Amino acid sequence: MDPETTPPRRSLIRDVAFFQLKLLLDAARDLVLSPVSLAAALLDFLLSRHQAPRYFPAVLRLGERSEAWIDLWSAGRDAQSRERMNVDAVLSHVEAVVRDPKGGAHRARVLKRWATRQAAKSRRADSPETTPGETSD
């Protein structure tokens, strides 16, 4: 086995595996958002006499944030631009845990705490954002 060709092959396999996982996440997101967006639009339509549309725009913001988080095309960029906290970061942490049997248990606990914090932060960001004095006509 030629040592010069092993890292590029490993990197390619890793990038392809991550891309496939991200495609699955993207597809799952689309499957979930499709009926949710229709329900939100219907609800906004039914309430349109009493308030401005707010549920459908919230679904659109959620979709936009999830798209940035998944960042499907990140493998096509150079390594320096991958330092964002998104699916790439999660997959890199998981890969590190799988590859390191000595520190794997500790890293798994750290990763679980990190994921819990990220989920809580996401839930807080998804909550309706209103500012004092803001009214809907």
C-alpha positions in Angstrom: 0.0 0.0 0.0 1.4 3.4 -1.0 1.5 5.8 2.0 1.0 8.8 -0.2 -2.3 7.6 -1.6 -3.8 6.4 1.7 -4.7 9.8 3.2 -6.4 11.1 0.1 -8.4 7.9 -0.2 -9.4 8.0 3.4 -10.3 11.6 3.1 -12.4 10.9 0.0 -14.2 8.0 1.7 -14.9 10.2 4.7 -16.2 13.0 2.6 -18.5 10.6 0.6 -19.8 9.1 3.8 -20.5 12.5 5.4 -22.1 13.7 2.2 -24.4 10.6 2.1 -25.4 11.2 5.8 -26.0 14.9 5.1 -28.2 13.9 2.1 -30.2 11.7 4.4 -30.6 14.6 6.9 -31.6 17.0 4.1 -34.2 14.6 2.8 -35.6 13.9 6.2 -35.8 17.7 6.8 -37.6 18.1 3.6 -40.1 15.3 4.4 -40.8 16.9 7.8 -41.0 20.5 6.6 -43.4 19.8 3.7 -46.5 18.9 5.7 -45.5 21.3 8.5 -45.3 24.2 6.1 -48.7 23.3 4.6 -50.2 23.1 8.1 -48.6 26.4 9.0 -49.8 28.1 5.8 -53.3 26.8 6.4 -53.3 28.0 10.0 -52.1 31.4 8.9 -54.8 31.5 6.2 -57.5 30.6 8.7 -56.2 33.3 11.2 -55.5 35.9 8.5 -58.5 38.1 9.5 -57.2 38.4 13.1 -53.4 38.5 12.7 -50.6 38.8 10.2 -49.1 35.5 9.0 -46.5 34.2 11.5 -46.5 30.4 11.5 -45.5 29.9 7.8 -42.6 32.5 8.1 -41.5 30.7 11.2 -41.3 27.5 9.3 -39.3 29.2 6.6 -36.8 30.5 9.2 -36.5 27.1 10.7 -35.8 25.6 7.2 -33.2 28.2 6.5 -31.4 27.6 9.8 -31.5 23.8 9.2 -30.1 24.3 5.8 -27.2 26.3 7.2 -26.7 23.7 9.9 -26.6 20.7 7.5 -24.4 22.6 5.0 -24.7 19.9 2.4 -22.0 21.2 0.1 -19.3 21.8 2.6 -17.1 19.0 1.4 -16.4 21.0 -1.7 -14.7 23.8 0.3 -11.3 23.8 1.7 -10.6 22.5 5.2 -10.2 26.0 6.8 -13.8 27.0 5.9 -15.2 23.9 7.7 -14.8 25.3 11.2 -18.4 26.2 11.7 -20.6 24.5 14.2 -22.9 22.4 12.0 -23.4 18.8 10.9 -19.7 18.7 9.9 -18.7 19.5 13.5 -21.0 16.8 14.9 -19.8 14.2 12.5 -16.2 15.0 13.2 -16.8 14.7 16.9 -18.5 11.3 16.3 -15.7 10.2 14.1 -13.1 11.1 16.8 -15.1 9.1 19.4 -15.2 6.1 17.1 -11.5 6.2 16.2 -10.2 6.7 19.8 -11.1 3.8 22.0 -9.1 5.1 25.0 -10.8 8.5 25.3 -14.0 7.4 23.5 -16.2 7.1 26.6 -15.1 10.5 27.9 -15.6 12.1 24.5 -19.0 10.4 24.1 -20.2 12.0 27.4 -18.8 15.4 26.3 -20.5 15.0 22.9 -23.8 14.1 24.5 -23.6 17.2 26.8 -22.7 19.4 23.7 -25.6 18.0 21.7 -28.0 18.6 24.6 -26.9 22.2 24.8 -27.1 22.7 21.1 -30.7 21.2 21.1 -31.7 23.5 23.9 -30.2 26.5 22.1 -32.0 25.6 19.0 -35.3 25.3 20.9 -34.8 28.7 22.4 -34.0 30.1 18.9 -37.2 28.5 17.5 -39.4 30.1 20.1 -41.5 33.1 18.9 -39.4 36.2 18.9 -41.4 39.3 19.9 -40.1 42.6 21.1 -41.9 44.9 23.5 -44.3 47.2 21.8 -44.6 45.0 18.7 -48.2 44.4 17.6 -49.7 42.5 14.8 -52.5 44.2 12.9 
